């Protein structure tokens, strides 16, 4: 399954996630997951986790432009310059 937006804002590129029968949504490429009592709750929790990580990376001390993992995550967002 692919997600193309978070909270009404489009991603720069589709993000592939899987949702298990235990309602765990994860993106192995980014090593991020979310969980819930339903598939929809797991996806919502995943999106919130992704946004939290993005916000941490964009904080003053959180982002090093040379950090491959950070760049991989931020590449999914259209960031205003």
N, C-alpha and C positions, 0 to 999 in steps of 0.2 A: 504494500500500500504506500502511496505517496501523499505527503502533505505539501500544499502549495502556499499556505497562508497561516498566520498566527494572529489571532485577535483582529481579523479583518485586514491585516497588512500582508501583502504578498511577499513570499521569499524570492530571493534572486534566482534560485533554481529549486526544482522539486527535491524534497528530502525523503529518501526511502526509509520506512520503518516497518517493523513486523509487530504483530500483536498475537501473543500466545493465548492458549485457551484459559490460562490462569489470569488473563487480562493484565499482561505486562507488555507495554509498548516500548520498543527499543530500536535504536539505530546503532548497530554494531560498529559502523565506521566512525561514529562520534563517541561511542561508549557512554551513551546517555540512555536513561530509561524512565518510564513513568508507570504507575500502577493504579488500579482502581477496581471497583466491583463490577464494572461493565467495560466493554471495549471503548465506548465514548469517554468514560472517566479516565481510562488509562491513557488515551490519546491526549486528553486535556492536561493531565498531569505531566506527560512528556513535554508538551508545548510549554508549560509553565517552567519546567526544569531547564529547558533550552533557553528560554528568555532570561531566567535567573543567571545562567552561566554567561550569556551574552552581556548582560548588564554588569556582571563582575569584571568581565574582560575589558569592557569599555570604561570602567572606573579609572581614576588617575593612576593607580598603582597596578592595575590588573593586566594590561596588554603590552606585550613586547612584540613588535612587528616581526621579529625573527622567530617567534614561537609557532612552530608548525601546527600544533593542535589548536591554538587560538585562531590562526588564520583559517584552518579548515572549518571551524564553527562559524566565524564571521563571514566567510564566503557565502553562506546561505542567506545573509541579510543584505538588503540594499541600504547601505549606510550613506547618509548625507555628508558631504564633505564641507 
